[in-house]
Amino acid sequence: MALMITDACINCDVCEPECPNGAISAGTEIYVIDPGKCTECVGHFDAPQCREVCPVDCIPLDPERVESPEELRAKYERLLEAGVARAPG
């Protein structure tokens, strides 16, 4: 499932550069995650990097975007082929 950023976000700017898929961007009031690009870091890391660095723990799973590990892997591979995701390493 994709992740989302809640309104507890303090706009600290630490999550955006950590996303290997470029899924995080500044929204109107808080940062937002593009669910079409969010793979929970599958293909890159063992854990979502945005959640690892978030100081206020405001990045839960998005219940509206349920995806299996296989679906996340397939999305990662599509993003990699399209040149959107950074190649690991």
Secondary structure, 3 states (H helix, E strand, C coil): CCECCCCCCCCCCCCHHHCCCCCEEECCCCEEECCCCCCCCCCCCCCCHHHHHCCCCCCCECCCCCCCHHHHHHHHHHHHHCCCCCCCC
